[in-house]
Amino acid sequence: MTDWKETNERLERRFQFKDFSEAFAFMTRVALAAEKMDHHPEWSNVYNRVDIALSTHSAGGKVTEKDRALAAQIDRLVGK
């Protein structure tokens, strides 16, 4: 997980794409993967940028292995 930063008890990363369509396609892929893992990100999107934050609510909002696993899956989806 090279570009993920652990801050405020969350894993955070910003992704930037060529345009909105690429960003939205990425979000769709992440949504499908997250649903399969039953672990959902907190995220925002502005045009070509997607900001993702991961923490486990059932663990009191702390970073757990579920978050690290989803981060690794997201990295695979983006090709990093």
Secondary structure by P-SEA (a helix, b strand, c coil): cccccccccbbbbbbbcccaaaaaaaaaaaaaaaaaacccccccccccbbbbbbbbccccccccaaaaaaaaaaaaaacc
